[in-house]
């Protein structure tokens, strides 16, 4: 079953990608999955978006840390 997110007034594509998916880099996947809403820059409340399946890698988190914190 797909996960969804219901927008609140003022949401943006990049804001949703960061807040829900953890990084703005997932913006394209989010937009491609919800193509019919592409005209929105700032969302009204109540639009249900389907969220892409994002693989979370703990290795990339560790790579961002300085060597003394790994």
CHARMM-style PDB file with segment names, atoms N, HN, CA, C and O in Angstrom:
ATOM      1  N   UNK     1       0.845  -1.180   0.000  1.00  0.00      PROA
ATOM      2  CA  UNK     1       0.000   0.000   0.000  1.00  0.00      PROA
ATOM      3  C   UNK     1       0.891   1.244   0.000  1.00  0.00      PROA
ATOM      4  O   UNK     1       1.875   1.318   0.735  1.00  0.00      PROA
ATOM      5  N   UNK     2       0.534   2.202  -0.823  1.00  0.00      PROA
ATOM      6  HN  UNK     2      -0.265   2.142  -1.420  1.00  0.00      PROA
ATOM      7  CA  UNK     2       1.316   3.431  -0.932  1.00  0.00      PROA
ATOM      8  C   UNK     2       1.063   4.355   0.251  1.00  0.00      PROA
ATOM      9  O   UNK     2      -0.045   4.433   0.782  1.00  0.00      PROA
ATOM     10  N   UNK     3       2.104   5.038   0.640  1.00  0.00      PROA
ATOM     11  HN  UNK     3       3.004   4.975   0.209  1.00  0.00      PROA
ATOM     12  CA  UNK     3       1.954   6.042   1.684  1.00  0.00      PROA
ATOM     13  C   UNK     3       1.525   7.347   1.028  1.00  0.00      PROA
ATOM     14  O   UNK     3       1.863   7.625  -0.123  1.00  0.00      PROA
ATOM     15  N   UNK     4       0.772   8.140   1.785  1.00  0.00      PROA
ATOM     16  HN  UNK     4       0.497   7.915   2.720  1.00  0.00      PROA
ATOM     17  CA  UNK     4       0.286   9.413   1.255  1.00  0.00      PROA
ATOM     18  C   UNK     4       0.588  10.540   2.232  1.00  0.00      PROA
ATOM     19  O   UNK     4       0.905  10.313   3.399  1.00  0.00      PROA
ATOM     20  N   UNK     5       0.481  11.751   1.722  1.00  0.00      PROA
ATOM     21  HN  UNK     5       0.223  11.936   0.774  1.00  0.00      PROA
ATOM     22  CA  UNK     5       0.628  12.955   2.531  1.00  0.00      PROA
ATOM     23  C   UNK     5      -0.468  13.916   2.104  1.00  0.00      PROA
ATOM     24  O   UNK     5      -0.658  14.142   0.909  1.00  0.00      PROA
ATOM     25  N   UNK     6      -1.185  14.479   3.051  1.00  0.00      PROA
ATOM     26  HN  UNK     6      -1.030  14.295   4.022  1.00  0.00      PROA
ATOM     27  CA  UNK     6      -2.220  15.463   2.766  1.00  0.00      PROA
ATOM     28  C   UNK     6      -1.648  16.849   3.029  1.00  0.00      PROA
ATOM     29  O   UNK     6      -1.174  17.145   4.126  1.00  0.00      PROA
ATOM     30  N   UNK     7      -1.701  17.689   2.006  1.00  0.00      PROA
ATOM     31  HN  UNK     7      -2.085  17.449   1.115  1.00  0.00      PROA
ATOM     32  CA  UNK     7      -1.081  19.006   2.102  1.00  0.00      PROA
ATOM     33  C   UNK     7      -1.810  19.925   3.074  1.00  0.00      PROA
ATOM     34  O   UNK     7      -3.004  19.782   3.336  1.00  0.00      PROA
ATOM     35  N   UNK     8      -1.041  20.871   3.594  1.00  0.00      PROA
ATOM     36  HN  UNK     8      -0.071  20.987   3.381  1.00  0.00      PROA
ATOM     37  CA  UNK     8      -1.598  21.964   4.374  1.00  0.00      PROA
ATOM     38  C   UNK     8      -1.319  23.243   3.604  1.00  0.00      PROA
ATOM     39  O   UNK     8      -0.379  23.308   2.813  1.00  0.00      PROA
ATOM     40  N   UNK     9      -2.125  24.242   3.834  1.00  0.00      PROA
ATOM     41  HN  UNK     9      -2.890  24.190   4.477  1.00  0.00      PROA
ATOM     42  CA  UNK     9      -1.982  25.516   3.135  1.00  0.00      PROA
ATOM     43  C   UNK     9      -0.537  26.015   3.234  1.00  0.00      PROA
ATOM     44  O   UNK     9       0.017  26.123   4.327  1.00  0.00      PROA
ATOM     45  N   UNK    10       0.059  26.314   2.087  1.00  0.00      PROA
ATOM     46  HN  UNK    10      -0.392  26.225   1.199  1.00  0.00      PROA
ATOM     47  CA  UNK    10       1.410  26.865   2.060  1.00  0.00      PROA
ATOM     48  C   UNK    10       2.505  25.851   1.787  1.00  0.00      PROA
ATOM     49  O   UNK    10       3.661  26.238   1.615  1.00  0.00      PROA
ATOM     50  N   UNK    11       2.175  24.548   1.742  1.00  0.00      PROA
ATOM     51  HN  UNK    11       1.236  24.234   1.882  1.00  0.00      PROA
ATOM     52  CA  UNK    11       3.181  23.545   1.414  1.00  0.00      PROA
ATOM     53  C   UNK    11       3.740  23.797   0.016  1.00  0.00      PROA
ATOM     54  O   UNK    11       3.035  24.289  -0.865  1.00  0.00      PROA
ATOM     55  N   UNK    12       5.010  23.457  -0.177  1.00  0.00      PROA
ATOM     56  HN  UNK    12       5.583  23.057   0.539  1.00  0.00      PROA
ATOM     57  CA  UNK    12       5.656  23.518  -1.485  1.00  0.00      PROA
ATOM     58  C   UNK    12       6.273  22.150  -1.770  1.00  0.00      PROA
ATOM     59  O   UNK    12       6.460  21.345  -0.858  1.00  0.00      PROA
ATOM     60  N   UNK    13       6.587  21.893  -3.036  1.00  0.00      PROA
ATOM     61  HN  UNK    13       6.435  22.548  -3.777  1.00  0.00      PROA
ATOM     62  CA  UNK    13       7.165  20.610  -3.413  1.00  0.00      PROA
ATOM     63  C   UNK    13       8.448  20.330  -2.639  1.00  0.00      PROA
ATOM     64  O   UNK    13       8.610  19.254  -2.064  1.00  0.00      PROA
ATOM     65  N   UNK    14       9.352  21.298  -2.625  1.00  0.00      PROA
ATOM     66  HN  UNK    14       9.220  22.172  -3.091  1.00  0.00      PROA
ATOM     67  CA  UNK    14      10.628  21.065  -1.947  1.00  0.00      PROA
ATOM     68  C   UNK    14      10.450  20.966  -0.437  1.00  0.00      PROA
ATOM     69  O   UNK    14      11.161  20.208   0.223  1.00  0.00      PROA
ATOM     70  N   UNK    15       9.526  21.708   0.101  1.00  0.00      PROA
ATOM     71  HN  UNK    15       8.948  22.323  -0.436  1.00  0.00      PROA
ATOM     72  CA  UNK    15       9.246  21.633   1.531  1.00  0.00      PROA
ATOM     73  C   UNK    15       8.707  20.277   1.943  1.00  0.00      PROA
ATOM     74  O   UNK    15       9.087  19.742   2.985  1.00  0.00      PROA
ATOM     75  N   UNK    16       7.832  19.724   1.135  1.00  0.00      PROA
ATOM     76  HN  UNK    16       7.524  20.158   0.288  1.00  0.00      PROA
ATOM     77  CA  UNK    16       7.281  18.396   1.414  1.00  0.00      PROA
ATOM     78  C   UNK    16       8.379  17.339   1.292  1.00  0.00      PROA
ATOM     79  O   UNK    16       8.487  16.447   2.133  1.00  0.00      PROA
ATOM     80  N   UNK    17       9.192  17.445   0.239  1.00  0.00      PROA
ATOM     81  HN  UNK    17       9.104  18.170  -0.445  1.00  0.00      PROA
ATOM     82  CA  UNK    17      10.285  16.483   0.055  1.00  0.00      PROA
ATOM     83  C   UNK    17      11.219  16.498   1.257  1.00  0.00      PROA
ATOM     84  O   UNK    17      11.655  15.442   1.716  1.00  0.00      PROA
ATOM     85  N   UNK    18      11.527  17.676   1.766  1.00  0.00      PROA
ATOM     86  HN  UNK    18      11.173  18.533   1.393  1.00  0.00      PROA
ATOM     87  CA  UNK    18      12.426  17.768   2.915  1.00  0.00      PROA
ATOM     88  C   UNK    18      11.753  17.278   4.197  1.00  0.00      PROA
ATOM     89  O   UNK    18      12.313  16.471   4.939  1.00  0.00      PROA
ATOM     90  N   UNK    19      10.545  17.779   4.441  1.00  0.00      PROA
ATOM     91  HN  UNK    19      10.090  18.435   3.838  1.00  0.00      PROA
ATOM     92  CA  UNK    19       9.840  17.476   5.693  1.00  0.00      PROA
ATOM     93  C   UNK    19       9.428  16.009   5.804  1.00  0.00      PROA
ATOM     94  O   UNK    19       9.557  15.413   6.873  1.00  0.00      PROA
ATOM     95  N   UNK    20       8.941  15.429   4.726  1.00  0.00      PROA
ATOM     96  HN  UNK    20       8.836  15.913   3.857  1.00  0.00      PROA
ATOM     97  CA  UNK    20       8.393  14.076   4.776  1.00  0.00      PROA
ATOM     98  C   UNK    20       9.400  13.018   4.320  1.00  0.00      PROA
ATOM     99  O   UNK    20       9.457  11.928   4.890  1.00  0.00      PROA
ATOM    100  N   UNK    21      10.191  13.335   3.297  1.00  0.00      PROA
ATOM    101  HN  UNK    21      10.145  14.220   2.834  1.00  0.00      PROA
ATOM    102  CA  UNK    21      11.109  12.344   2.733  1.00  0.00      PROA
ATOM    103  C   UNK    21      12.549  12.524   3.201  1.00  0.00      PROA
ATOM    104  O   UNK    21      13.398  11.670   2.944  1.00  0.00      PROA
ATOM    105  N   UNK    22      12.827  13.638   3.890  1.00  0.00      PROA
ATOM    106  HN  UNK    22      12.137  14.331   4.099  1.00  0.00      PROA
ATOM    107  CA  UNK    22      14.146  13.814   4.489  1.00  0.00      PROA
ATOM    108  C   UNK    22      15.160  14.593   3.690  1.00  0.00      PROA
ATOM    109  O   UNK    22      16.220  14.925   4.221  1.00  0.00      PROA
ATOM    110  N   UNK    23      14.879  14.903   2.422  1.00  0.00      PROA
ATOM    111  HN  UNK    23      14.018  14.633   1.991  1.00  0.00      PROA
ATOM    112  CA  UNK    23      15.848  15.625   1.616  1.00  0.00      PROA
ATOM    113  C   UNK    23      15.149  16.198   0.384  1.00  0.00      PROA
ATOM    114  O   UNK    23      14.258  15.568  -0.187  1.00  0.00      PROA
ATOM    115  N   UNK    24      15.566  17.401  -0.016  1.00  0.00      PROA
ATOM    116  HN  UNK    24      16.289  17.912   0.448  1.00  0.00      PROA
ATOM    117  CA  UNK    24      14.976  18.030  -1.197  1.00  0.00      PROA
ATOM    118  C   UNK    24      15.294  17.271  -2.472  1.00  0.00      PROA
ATOM    119  O   UNK    24      14.606  17.443  -3.478  1.00  0.00      PROA
ATOM    120  N   UNK    25      16.331  16.426  -2.448  1.00  0.00      PROA
ATOM    121  HN  UNK    25      16.889  16.286  -1.630  1.00  0.00      PROA
ATOM    122  CA  UNK    25      16.709  15.698  -3.658  1.00  0.00      PROA
ATOM    123  C   UNK    25      15.616  14.728  -4.108  1.00  0.00      PROA
ATOM    124  O   UNK    25      15.665  14.243  -5.238  1.00  0.00      PROA
ATOM    125  N   UNK    26      14.635  14.433  -3.256  1.00  0.00      PROA
ATOM    126  HN  UNK    26      14.596  14.827  -2.338  1.00  0.00      PROA
ATOM    127  CA  UNK    26      13.533  13.541  -3.615  1.00  0.00      PROA
ATOM    128  C   UNK    26      12.381  14.287  -4.294  1.00  0.00      PROA
ATOM    129  O   UNK    26      11.335  13.703  -4.578  1.00  0.00      PROA
ATOM    130  N   UNK    27      12.582  15.560  -4.547  1.00  0.00      PROA
ATOM    131  HN  UNK    27      13.432  16.034  -4.316  1.00  0.00      PROA
ATOM    132  CA  UNK    27      11.575  16.409  -5.178  1.00  0.00      PROA
ATOM    133  C   UNK    27      11.110  15.850  -6.521  1.00  0.00      PROA
ATOM    134  O   UNK    27       9.908  15.782  -6.777  1.00  0.00      PROA
ATOM    135  N   UNK    28      12.037  15.454  -7.372  1.00  0.00      PROA
ATOM    136  HN  UNK    28      13.014  15.509  -7.164  1.00  0.00      PROA
ATOM    137  CA  UNK    28      11.684  14.960  -8.703  1.00  0.00      PROA
ATOM    138  C   UNK    28      10.844  13.700  -8.616  1.00  0.00      PROA
ATOM    139  O   UNK    28       9.848  13.574  -9.328  1.00  0.00      PROA
ATOM    140  N   UNK    29      11.227  12.767  -7.760  1.00  0.00      PROA
ATOM    141  HN  UNK    29      12.037  12.869  -7.182  1.00  0.00      PROA
ATOM    142  CA  UNK    29      10.451  11.527  -7.597  1.00  0.00      PROA
ATOM    143  C   UNK    29       9.041  11.839  -7.095  1.00  0.00      PROA
ATOM    144  O   UNK    29       8.067  11.238  -7.547  1.00  0.00      PROA
ATOM    145  N   UNK    30       8.941  12.774  -6.166  1.00  0.00      PROA
ATOM    146  HN  UNK    30       9.732  13.262  -5.799  1.00  0.00      PROA
ATOM    147  CA  UNK    30       7.634  13.174  -5.630  1.00  0.00      PROA
ATOM    148  C   UNK    30       6.764  13.794  -6.714  1.00  0.00      PROA
ATOM    149  O   UNK    30       5.585  13.461  -6.833  1.00  0.00      PROA
ATOM    150  N   UNK    31       7.342  14.695  -7.505  1.00  0.00      PROA
ATOM    151  HN  UNK    31       8.300  14.965  -7.409  1.00  0.00      PROA
ATOM    152  CA  UNK    31       6.579  15.355  -8.567  1.00  0.00      PROA
ATOM    153  C   UNK    31       6.172  14.368  -9.660  1.00  0.00      PROA
ATOM    154  O   UNK    31       5.048  14.431 -10.159  1.00  0.00      PROA
ATOM    155  N   UNK    32       7.065  13.463 -10.036  1.00  0.00      PROA
ATOM    156  HN  UNK    32       7.978  13.411  -9.631  1.00  0.00      PROA
ATOM    157  CA  UNK    32       6.741  12.485 -11.080  1.00  0.00      PROA
ATOM    158  C   UNK    32       5.606  11.569 -10.664  1.00  0.00      PROA
ATOM    159  O   UNK    32       4.795  11.166 -11.498  1.00  0.00      PROA
ATOM    160  N   UNK    33       5.543  11.243  -9.401  1.00  0.00      PROA
ATOM    161  HN  UNK    33       6.202  11.571  -8.724  1.00  0.00      PROA
ATOM    162  CA  UNK    33       4.496  10.359  -8.895  1.00  0.00      PROA
ATOM    163  C   UNK    33       3.143  11.074  -8.770  1.00  0.00      PROA
ATOM    164  O   UNK    33       2.095  10.429  -8.732  1.00  0.00      PROA
ATOM    165  N   UNK    34       3.174  12.400  -8.706  1.00  0.00      PROA
ATOM    166  HN  UNK    34       4.025  12.924  -8.736  1.00  0.00      PROA
ATOM    167  CA  UNK    34       1.956  13.209  -8.543  1.00  0.00      PROA
ATOM    168  C   UNK    34       1.841  14.225  -9.668  1.00  0.00      PROA
ATOM    169  O   UNK    34       1.581  15.405  -9.429  1.00  0.00      PROA
ATOM    170  N   UNK    35       2.036  13.756 -10.900  1.00  0.00      PROA
ATOM    171  HN  UNK    35       2.246  12.797 -11.094  1.00  0.00      PROA
ATOM    172  CA  UNK    35       2.136  14.621 -12.065  1.00  0.00      PROA
ATOM    173  C   UNK    35       0.918  15.520 -12.268  1.00  0.00      PROA
ATOM    174  O   UNK    35       1.057  16.640 -12.760  1.00  0.00      PROA
ATOM    175  N   UNK    36      -0.250  15.056 -11.902  1.00  0.00      PROA
ATOM    176  HN  UNK    36      -0.363  14.147 -11.502  1.00  0.00      PROA
ATOM    177  CA  UNK    36      -1.460  15.857 -12.137  1.00  0.00      PROA
ATOM    178  C   UNK    36      -1.504  17.127 -11.284  1.00  0.00      PROA
ATOM    179  O   UNK    36      -2.310  18.019 -11.550  1.00  0.00      PROA
ATOM    180  N   UNK    37      -0.650  17.218 -10.264  1.00  0.00      PROA
ATOM    181  HN  UNK    37       0.005  16.494 -10.047  1.00  0.00      PROA
ATOM    182  CA  UNK    37      -0.609  18.408  -9.417  1.00  0.00      PROA
ATOM    183  C   UNK    37       0.583  19.315  -9.736  1.00  0.00      PROA
ATOM    184  O   UNK    37       0.891  20.222  -8.963  1.00  0.00      PROA
ATOM    185  N   UNK    38       1.251  19.079 -10.859  1.00  0.00      PROA
ATOM    186  HN  UNK    38       1.001  18.342 -11.487  1.00  0.00      PROA
ATOM    187  CA  UNK    38       2.469  19.811 -11.211  1.00  0.00      PROA
ATOM    188  C   UNK    38       2.263  21.314 -11.331  1.00  0.00      PROA
ATOM    189  O   UNK    38       3.221  22.076 -11.204  1.00  0.00      PROA
ATOM    190  N   UNK    39       1.038  21.754 -11.572  1.00  0.00      PROA
ATOM    191  HN  UNK    39       0.259  21.135 -11.675  1.00  0.00      PROA
ATOM    192  CA  UNK    39       0.775  23.189 -11.733  1.00  0.00      PROA
ATOM    193  C   UNK    39       0.897  23.960 -10.419  1.00  0.00      PROA
ATOM    194  O   UNK    39       1.033  25.184 -10.432  1.00  0.00      PROA
ATOM    195  N   UNK    40       0.850  23.268  -9.307  1.00  0.00      PROA
ATOM    196  HN  UNK    40       0.739  22.274  -9.297  1.00  0.00      PROA
ATOM    197  CA  UNK    40       0.935  23.945  -8.015  1.00  0.00      PROA
ATOM    198  C   UNK    40       2.382  24.267  -7.660  1.00  0.00      PROA
ATOM    199  O   UNK    40       3.274  23.429  -7.794  1.00  0.00      PROA
ATOM    200  N   UNK    41       2.592  25.481  -7.212  1.00  0.00      PROA
ATOM    201  HN  UNK    41       1.868  26.162  -7.103  1.00  0.00      PROA
ATOM    202  CA  UNK    41       3.876  25.889  -6.645  1.00  0.00      PROA
ATOM    203  C   UNK    41       3.702  25.923  -5.133  1.00  0.00      PROA
ATOM    204  O   UNK    41       4.532  25.410  -4.382  1.00  0.00      PROA
ATOM    205  N   UNK    42       2.608  26.537  -4.706  1.00  0.00      PROA
ATOM    206  HN  UNK    42       1.934  26.954  -5.316  1.00  0.00      PROA
ATOM    207  CA  UNK    42       2.220  26.564  -3.296  1.00  0.00      PROA
ATOM    208  C   UNK    42       0.864  25.863  -3.204  1.00  0.00      PROA
ATOM    209  O   UNK    42      -0.108  26.263  -3.845  1.00  0.00      PROA
ATOM    210  N   UNK    43       0.827  24.823  -2.400  1.00  0.00      PROA
ATOM    211  HN  UNK    43       1.617  24.498  -1.880  1.00  0.00      PROA
ATOM    212  CA  UNK    43      -0.376  23.997  -2.318  1.00  0.00      PROA
ATOM    213  C   UNK    43      -1.443  24.601  -1.405  1.00  0.00      PROA
ATOM    214  O   UNK    43      -1.130  25.247  -0.405  1.00  0.00      PROA
ATOM    215  N   UNK    44      -2.715  24.379  -1.769  1.00  0.00      PROA
ATOM    216  HN  UNK    44      -2.970  23.854  -2.582  1.00  0.00      PROA
ATOM    217  CA  UNK    44      -3.798  24.630  -0.820  1.00  0.00      PROA
ATOM    218  C   UNK    44      -3.870  23.420   0.112  1.00  0.00      PROA
ATOM    219  O   UNK    44      -3.177  22.426  -0.107  1.00  0.00      PROA
ATOM    220  N   UNK    45      -4.673  23.496   1.112  1.00  0.00      PROA
ATOM    221  HN  UNK    45      -5.236  24.303   1.291  1.00  0.00      PROA
ATOM    222  CA  UNK    45      -4.808  22.350   2.022  1.00  0.00      PROA
ATOM    223  C   UNK    45      -5.711  21.288   1.407  1.00  0.00      PROA
ATOM    224  O   UNK    45      -6.594  21.591   0.603  1.00  0.00      PROA
ATOM    225  N   UNK    46      -5.475  20.044   1.796  1.00  0.00      PROA
ATOM    226  HN  UNK    46      -4.758  19.798   2.449  1.00  0.00      PROA
ATOM    227  CA  UNK    46      -6.381  18.965   1.432  1.00  0.00      PROA
ATOM    228  C   UNK    46      -6.032  18.141   0.209  1.00  0.00      PROA
ATOM    229  O   UNK    46      -6.797  17.242  -0.139  1.00  0.00      PROA
ATOM    230  N   UNK    47      -4.914  18.400  -0.464  1.00  0.00      PROA
ATOM    231  HN  UNK    47      -4.293  19.131  -0.181  1.00  0.00      PROA
ATOM    232  CA  UNK    47      -4.535  17.585  -1.616  1.00  0.00      PROA
ATOM    233  C   UNK    47      -3.760  16.375  -1.099  1.00  0.00      PROA
ATOM    234  O   UNK    47      -2.813  16.514  -0.326  1.00  0.00      PROA
ATOM    235  N   UNK    48      -4.173  15.201  -1.534  1.00  0.00      PROA
ATOM    236  HN  UNK    48      -4.943  15.088  -2.163  1.00  0.00      PROA
ATOM    237  CA  UNK    48      -3.523  13.969  -1.088  1.00  0.00      PROA
ATOM    238  C   UNK    48      -2.480  13.565  -2.129  1.00  0.00      PROA
ATOM    239  O   UNK    48      -2.813  13.247  -3.271  1.00  0.00      PROA
ATOM    240  N   UNK    49      -1.222  13.584  -1.715  1.00  0.00      PROA
ATOM    241  HN  UNK    49      -0.952  13.842  -0.787  1.00  0.00      PROA
ATOM    242  CA  UNK    49      -0.114  13.213  -2.589  1.00  0.00      PROA
ATOM    243  C   UNK    49       0.358  11.810  -2.250  1.00  0.00      PROA
ATOM    244  O   UNK    49       0.382  11.418  -1.083  1.00  0.00      PROA
ATOM    245  N   UNK    50       0.732  11.058  -3.269  1.00  0.00      PROA
ATOM    246  HN  UNK    50       0.712  11.376  -4.217  1.00  0.00      PROA
ATOM    247  CA  UNK    50       1.326   9.744  -3.077  1.00  0.00      PROA
ATOM    248  C   UNK    50       2.825   9.940  -2.896  1.00  0.00      PROA
ATOM    249  O   UNK    50       3.461  10.670  -3.656  1.00  0.00      PROA
ATOM    250  N   UNK    51       3.381   9.287  -1.891  1.00  0.00      PROA
ATOM    251  HN  UNK    51       2.864   8.693  -1.274  1.00  0.00      PROA
ATOM    252  CA  UNK    51       4.802   9.424  -1.597  1.00  0.00      PROA
ATOM    253  C   UNK    51       5.598   8.317  -2.269  1.00  0.00      PROA
ATOM    254  O   UNK    51       5.170   7.163  -2.273  1.00  0.00      PROA
ATOM    255  N   UNK    52       6.760   8.654  -2.841  1.00  0.00      PROA
ATOM    256  HN  UNK    52       7.108   9.592  -2.838  1.00  0.00      PROA
ATOM    257  CA  UNK    52       7.594   7.616  -3.445  1.00  0.00      PROA
ATOM    258  C   UNK    52       8.265   6.765  -2.376  1.00  0.00      PROA
ATOM    259  O   UNK    52       8.463   7.210  -1.245  1.00  0.00      PROA
ATOM    260  N   UNK    53       8.611   5.540  -2.745  1.00  0.00      PROA
ATOM    261  HN  UNK    53       8.450   5.178  -3.664  1.00  0.00      PROA
ATOM    262  CA  UNK    53       9.366   4.662  -1.853  1.00  0.00      PROA
ATOM    263  C   UNK    53      10.815   5.144  -1.882  1.00  0.00      PROA
ATOM    264  O   UNK    53      11.458   5.122  -2.931  1.00  0.00      PROA
ATOM    265  N   UNK    54      11.320   5.571  -0.752  1.00  0.00      PROA
ATOM    266  HN  UNK    54      10.798   5.589   0.101  1.00  0.00      PROA
ATOM    267  CA  UNK    54      12.683   6.078  -0.651  1.00  0.00      PROA
ATOM    268  C   UNK    54      13.487   5.114   0.214  1.00  0.00      PROA
ATOM    269  O   UNK    54      13.099   4.797   1.338  1.00  0.00      PROA
ATOM    270  N   UNK    55      14.610   4.656  -0.324  1.00  0.00      PROA
ATOM    271  HN  UNK    55      14.926   4.914  -1.237  1.00  0.00      PROA
ATOM    272  CA  UNK    55      15.489   3.773   0.434  1.00  0.00      PROA
ATOM    273  C   UNK    55      16.393   4.632   1.304  1.00  0.00      PROA
ATOM    274  O   UNK    55      17.120   5.491   0.805  1.00  0.00      PROA
ATOM    275  N   UNK    56      16.342   4.397   2.587  1.00  0.00      PROA
ATOM    276  HN  UNK    56      15.751   3.699   2.993  1.00  0.00      PROA
ATOM    277  CA  UNK    56      17.145   5.168   3.534  1.00  0.00      PROA
ATOM    278  C   UNK    56      18.434   4.411   3.787  1.00  0.00      PROA
ATOM    279  O   UNK    56      18.423   3.246   4.187  1.00  0.00      PROA
ATOM    280  N   UNK    57      19.540   5.089   3.548  1.00  0.00      PROA
ATOM    281  HN  UNK    57      19.549   6.034   3.224  1.00  0.00      PROA
ATOM    282  CA  UNK    57      20.846   4.486   3.763  1.00  0.00      PROA
ATOM    283  C   UNK    57      21.532   5.170   4.932  1.00  0.00      PROA
ATOM    284  O   UNK    57      21.714   6.387   4.929  1.00  0.00      PROA
ATOM    285  N   UNK    58      21.907   4.394   5.922  1.00  0.00      PROA
ATOM    286  HN  UNK    58      21.759   3.405   5.925  1.00  0.00      PROA
ATOM    287  CA  UNK    58      22.606   4.975   7.068  1.00  0.00      PROA
ATOM    288  C   UNK    58      24.055   5.281   6.731  1.00  0.00      PROA
ATOM    289  O   UNK    58      24.686   6.090   7.411  1.00  0.00      PROA
ATOM    290  N   UNK    59      24.595   4.653   5.695  1.00  0.00      PROA
ATOM    291  HN  UNK    59      24.083   3.996   5.142  1.00  0.00      PROA
ATOM    292  CA  UNK    59      25.976   4.914   5.290  1.00  0.00      PROA
ATOM    293  C   UNK    59      26.154   6.355   4.838  1.00  0.00      PROA
ATOM    294  O   UNK    59      27.155   6.986   5.176  1.00  0.00      PROA
ATOM    295  N   UNK    60      25.197   6.891   4.078  1.00  0.00      PROA
ATOM    296  HN  UNK    60      24.383   6.379   3.803  1.00  0.00      PROA
ATOM    297  CA  UNK    60      25.320   8.268   3.606  1.00  0.00      PROA
ATOM    298  C   UNK    60      25.305   9.243   4.777  1.00  0.00      PROA
ATOM    299  O   UNK    60      25.948  10.291   4.717  1.00  0.00      PROA
ATOM    300  N   UNK    61      24.582   8.911   5.835  1.00  0.00      PROA
ATOM    301  HN  UNK    61      24.060   8.059   5.884  1.00  0.00      PROA
ATOM    302  CA  UNK    61      24.572   9.757   7.024  1.00  0.00      PROA
ATOM    303  C   UNK    61      25.957   9.780   7.660  1.00  0.00      PROA
ATOM    304  O   UNK    61      26.463  10.835   8.040  1.00  0.00      PROA
ATOM    305  N   UNK    62      26.554   8.612   7.767  1.00  0.00      PROA
ATOM    306  HN  UNK    62      26.143   7.755   7.458  1.00  0.00      PROA
ATOM    307  CA  UNK    62      27.880   8.524   8.373  1.00  0.00      PROA
ATOM    308  C   UNK    62      28.932   9.239   7.538  1.00  0.00      PROA
ATOM    309  O   UNK    62      29.877   9.805   8.087  1.00  0.00      PROA
ATOM    310  N   UNK    63      28.779   9.222   6.222  1.00  0.00      PROA
ATOM    311  HN  UNK    63      28.012   8.762   5.775  1.00  0.00      PROA
ATOM    312  CA  UNK    63      29.743   9.890   5.348  1.00  0.00      PROA
ATOM    313  C   UNK    63      29.735  11.398   5.539  1.00  0.00      PROA
ATOM    314  O   UNK    63      30.752  12.050   5.303  1.00  0.00      PROA
ATOM    315  N   UNK    64      28.635  11.954   5.951  1.00  0.00      PROA
ATOM    316  HN  UNK    64      27.809  11.425   6.142  1.00  0.00      PROA
ATOM    317  CA  UNK    64      28.525  13.398   6.150  1.00  0.00      PROA
ATOM    318  C   UNK    64      29.162  13.846   7.463  1.00  0.00      PROA
ATOM    319  O   UNK    64      29.444  15.031   7.643  1.00  0.00      PROA
ATOM    320  N   UNK    65      29.387  12.914   8.371  1.00  0.00      PROA
ATOM    321  HN  UNK    65      29.158  11.952   8.224  1.00  0.00      PROA
ATOM    322  CA  UNK    65      29.975  13.263   9.663  1.00  0.00      PROA
ATOM    323  C   UNK    65      31.480  13.442   9.524  1.00  0.00      PROA
ATOM    324  O   UNK    65      32.109  12.797   8.685  1.00  0.00      PROA
ATOM    325  N   UNK    66      32.059  14.315  10.340  1.00  0.00      PROA
ATOM    326  HN  UNK    66      31.548  14.839  11.022  1.00  0.00      PROA
ATOM    327  CA  UNK    66      33.526  14.419  10.355  1.00  0.00      PROA
ATOM    328  C   UNK    66      34.128  13.120  10.856  1.00  0.00      PROA
ATOM    329  O   UNK    66      33.464  12.370  11.573  1.00  0.00      PROA
ATOM    330  N   UNK    67      35.373  12.838  10.493  1.00  0.00      PROA
ATOM    331  HN  UNK    67      35.912  13.446   9.911  1.00  0.00      PROA
ATOM    332  CA  UNK    67      35.986  11.546  10.834  1.00  0.00      PROA
ATOM    333  C   UNK    67      35.947  11.193  12.313  1.00  0.00      PROA
ATOM    334  O   UNK    67      35.813  10.017  12.651  1.00  0.00      PROA
ATOM    335  N   UNK    68      36.057  12.164  13.200  1.00  0.00      PROA
ATOM    336  HN  UNK    68      36.166  13.120  12.926  1.00  0.00      PROA
ATOM    337  CA  UNK    68      36.074  11.877  14.624  1.00  0.00      PROA
ATOM    338  C   UNK    68      34.696  11.523  15.193  1.00  0.00      PROA
ATOM    339  O   UNK    68      34.599  11.125  16.354  1.00  0.00      PROA
ATOM    340  N   UNK    69      33.640  11.659  14.401  1.00  0.00      PROA
ATOM    341  HN  UNK    69      33.719  11.982  13.458  1.00  0.00      PROA
ATOM    342  CA  UNK    69      32.297  11.301  14.865  1.00  0.00      PROA
ATOM    343  C   UNK    69      31.770  10.024  14.206  1.00  0.00      PROA
ATOM    344  O   UNK    69      30.657   9.600  14.518  1.00  0.00      PROA
ATOM    345  N   UNK    70      32.523   9.410  13.322  1.00  0.00      PROA
ATOM    346  HN  UNK    70      33.427   9.755  13.069  1.00  0.00      PROA
ATOM    347  CA  UNK    70      32.046   8.217  12.617  1.00  0.00      PROA
ATOM    348  C   UNK    70      32.100   7.015  13.458  1.00  0.00      PROA
ATOM    349  OT1 UNK    70      31.732   5.929  13.009  1.00  0.00      PROA
TER     350      UNK     70
END
